[in-house]
Amino acid sequence: MIRSSRKFVPKSILFTSSEVKQLPRGTQQCIINESHNILAVGWIDNKAVHFISTADTTDTSTFLHQIKDKKVEVPAPMAVKMHNKYMVGLIVMINYEHYLH
């Protein structure tokens, strides 16, 4: 994940606050720089989320999100799925290392 205010984040993947309110959850915009093999993705969940990756593709997946009383399938970029899969383990490992020291 990357902050939208970071220098050199492509403006074409950013969502305005009015777009976040109007567009449905799961909406995404992506841009690819083939010469550097970089993918930049903007995705709307509860808020706009932005990723820059050299390891992911433009493929999409779905997630089950609980919205009020029901579960809804929401499309998401694979970058989100990979981030959730691997970062959770990394955070647990970092917390464990801090506990030991």
BELMO-V766003 format. One record per run of one state. SS is the DSSP state (H for helix, E for strand, - for the rest). FROM is the first residue (numbers start at 1). LEN is the number of residues. If there is no record, write none. Layout:
ss->[SS & SS]
from->[FROM & FROM]
len->[LEN & LEN]
This chain:
ss->[- & H & - & H & - & E & - & E & - & E & - & E & - & E & H & -]
from->[1 & 11 & 14 & 17 & 23 & 28 & 34 & 38 & 45 & 48 & 54 & 60 & 68 & 70 & 78 & 101]
len->[10 & 3 & 3 & 6 & 5 & 6 & 4 & 7 & 3 & 6 & 6 & 8 & 2 & 8 & 23 & 1]
